[in-house]
Amino acid sequence: MTSKTVARAILVSALMTSPTLALAQDINGQWARDDGNARVKIAPCGENLCATNTWIRDPGKGEEVGDKIVMTVKPDSDSQLSGKGFDPKRNLTYTMTITTGANSLTTKGCVVGGLICKTVNWARIDK
């Protein structure tokens, strides 16, 4: 598994949670990845949240508009969620942690029992 695959999944994953979770910060909305290469929309999808790519700077690297991560996460605190993210396009499941701020998110996703991890920072682009 390459770090690009993990990064793609985390990009989209960046951010799901159950619509019923109570957090200090609402993670639903539009988010831009800190490297400027992707944007996602986080919104409820069934019992979970989905982070769906809405814009990709360079789709030639394997990321595409419409790719999504379905996340099943629960709050650990007022500012942190943890659980699983599933990437249906790649049929991969990640353990993940999402740390929230007023207008920021940090996602960390891991595969292979935590041996390969990637952290991505996100900025809110809507309110």
The 8 nearest C-alpha neighbors of each residue, nearest first, counted from 0:
[[1, 4, 2, 5, 115, 110, 3, 111],
 [2, 0, 3, 4, 5, 115, 6, 7],
 [1, 3, 5, 4, 6, 0, 117, 115],
 [4, 2, 6, 1, 5, 7, 0, 60],
 [5, 3, 7, 1, 2, 6, 8, 0],
 [4, 6, 2, 8, 3, 7, 9, 117],
 [5, 7, 3, 9, 4, 8, 10, 2],
 [8, 6, 10, 4, 9, 5, 3, 62],
 [7, 9, 5, 11, 10, 6, 12, 4],
 [8, 10, 12, 13, 6, 11, 7, 108],
 [11, 9, 7, 13, 12, 8, 6, 119],
 [12, 10, 50, 13, 67, 68, 9, 8],
 [13, 11, 9, 68, 14, 50, 10, 8],
 [14, 12, 9, 10, 11, 106, 50, 15],
 [13, 15, 12, 50, 41, 16, 97, 11],
 [14, 16, 48, 70, 49, 50, 41, 12],
 [15, 17, 48, 72, 47, 71, 70, 18],
 [16, 18, 47, 19, 48, 20, 46, 72],
 [19, 17, 43, 20, 16, 47, 48, 46],
 [18, 20, 17, 21, 16, 46, 47, 43],
 [21, 19, 17, 18, 22, 74, 73, 16],
 [20, 22, 19, 23, 77, 74, 25, 24],
 [23, 21, 77, 24, 20, 78, 25, 74],
 [22, 24, 77, 78, 25, 21, 99, 100],
 [25, 23, 22, 101, 26, 99, 100, 78],
 [26, 24, 27, 22, 23, 21, 28, 99],
 [25, 27, 24, 28, 41, 14, 99, 15],
 [28, 26, 41, 42, 25, 29, 40, 43],
 [29, 27, 41, 40, 26, 125, 42, 30],
 [28, 30, 40, 124, 39, 125, 123, 41],
 [31, 29, 123, 39, 124, 122, 38, 121],
 [32, 30, 38, 122, 121, 37, 33, 123],
 [31, 33, 121, 37, 35, 34, 38, 120],
 [34, 32, 35, 121, 120, 31, 122, 119],
 [33, 35, 32, 36, 37, 31, 120, 119],
 [36, 34, 33, 32, 37, 31, 56, 38],
 [37, 35, 56, 34, 55, 32, 57, 38],
 [38, 36, 55, 32, 54, 35, 31, 56],
 [39, 37, 31, 54, 30, 53, 52, 32],
 [40, 38, 52, 51, 53, 30, 29, 50],
 [39, 41, 29, 51, 28, 50, 30, 42],
 [42, 40, 50, 27, 28, 49, 14, 15],
 [41, 43, 27, 48, 49, 40, 44, 28],
 [42, 44, 48, 18, 47, 49, 45, 17],
 [45, 43, 48, 47, 49, 46, 42, 69],
 [44, 46, 47, 43, 48, 18, 17, 49],
 [45, 47, 17, 44, 18, 48, 43, 71],
 [48, 46, 17, 44, 45, 71, 16, 70],
 [49, 47, 15, 43, 16, 44, 42, 70],
 [48, 50, 69, 15, 41, 68, 42, 44],
 [49, 51, 41, 11, 12, 68, 67, 14],
 [50, 52, 67, 39, 40, 11, 66, 65],
 [51, 53, 39, 64, 65, 66, 54, 38],
 [52, 54, 39, 64, 38, 51, 65, 40],
 [55, 53, 38, 37, 64, 52, 56, 39],
 [56, 54, 37, 57, 36, 58, 64, 63],
 [55, 57, 36, 37, 58, 54, 35, 38],
 [56, 58, 59, 55, 60, 36, 62, 61],
 [59, 57, 62, 60, 63, 61, 55, 56],
 [58, 60, 57, 61, 62, 63, 56, 55],
 [59, 61, 58, 62, 57, 3, 63, 7],
 [62, 60, 59, 58, 63, 7, 4, 57],
 [63, 61, 58, 60, 7, 55, 66, 64],
 [64, 62, 58, 66, 65, 55, 61, 52],
 [63, 65, 52, 53, 54, 66, 55, 62],
 [64, 66, 52, 51, 63, 67, 53, 54],
 [67, 65, 52, 64, 51, 63, 11, 88],
 [68, 66, 51, 11, 50, 65, 52, 49],
 [67, 69, 12, 86, 11, 50, 85, 49],
 [70, 68, 49, 85, 84, 48, 67, 86],
 [71, 69, 84, 15, 48, 83, 16, 47],
 [70, 72, 83, 47, 82, 16, 84, 17],
 [73, 71, 82, 81, 16, 80, 70, 83],
 [72, 74, 80, 81, 82, 75, 16, 71],
 [73, 75, 80, 76, 79, 81, 72, 77],
 [74, 76, 80, 79, 73, 81, 77, 78],
 [75, 77, 79, 78, 74, 80, 22, 23],
 [78, 76, 22, 23, 79, 74, 75, 21],
 [77, 79, 99, 76, 98, 23, 22, 100],
 [80, 78, 98, 76, 75, 97, 74, 77],
 [81, 79, 74, 97, 73, 75, 96, 72],
 [80, 82, 96, 72, 95, 73, 97, 74],
 [81, 83, 72, 95, 71, 94, 73, 96],
 [84, 82, 94, 71, 93, 95, 70, 72],
 [83, 85, 70, 93, 69, 92, 68, 12],
 [86, 84, 92, 69, 68, 91, 87, 70],
 [85, 87, 68, 91, 90, 88, 89, 8],
 [88, 86, 90, 89, 85, 91, 68, 67],
 [89, 87, 86, 90, 66, 67, 91, 68],
 [88, 90, 91, 87, 86, 4, 8, 85],
 [91, 89, 87, 86, 88, 92, 85, 93],
 [92, 90, 86, 89, 85, 93, 87, 88],
 [91, 93, 85, 84, 86, 83, 90, 94],
 [94, 92, 84, 110, 109, 83, 108, 95],
 [93, 95, 83, 109, 108, 82, 84, 110],
 [96, 94, 108, 107, 82, 81, 83, 93],
 [95, 97, 81, 107, 80, 106, 98, 108],
 [98, 96, 106, 80, 79, 105, 81, 99],
 [97, 99, 79, 105, 104, 78, 106, 80],
 [100, 98, 104, 78, 103, 79, 24, 97],
 [99, 101, 103, 102, 104, 24, 98, 78],
 [100, 102, 103, 24, 99, 104, 23, 25],
 [103, 101, 123, 100, 122, 104, 99, 24],
 [102, 104, 122, 100, 121, 123, 101, 99],
 [105, 103, 99, 121, 98, 120, 100, 106],
 [104, 106, 120, 98, 119, 97, 121, 99],
 [107, 105, 97, 119, 13, 118, 96, 104],
 [106, 108, 118, 96, 95, 117, 119, 97],
 [107, 109, 95, 116, 117, 94, 9, 93],
 [108, 110, 116, 113, 94, 93, 115, 95],
 [111, 109, 113, 93, 115, 112, 114, 116],
 [112, 110, 114, 113, 115, 109, 0, 93],
 [111, 113, 110, 114, 109, 115, 94, 93],
 [112, 114, 109, 110, 111, 115, 116, 94],
 [113, 115, 111, 112, 116, 110, 109, 117],
 [116, 114, 110, 109, 113, 111, 117, 2],
 [117, 115, 109, 108, 113, 114, 110, 107],
 [116, 118, 108, 107, 6, 5, 109, 119],
 [117, 119, 107, 106, 108, 116, 105, 120],
 [120, 118, 106, 105, 107, 117, 121, 32],
 [119, 121, 105, 33, 104, 32, 106, 118],
 [120, 122, 32, 104, 31, 33, 103, 30],
 [123, 121, 103, 31, 30, 102, 124, 104],
 [122, 124, 30, 102, 125, 103, 29, 31],
 [123, 125, 30, 29, 122, 31, 126, 28],
 [126, 124, 123, 29, 28, 30, 102, 122],
 [125, 124, 123, 28, 29, 102, 27, 25]]
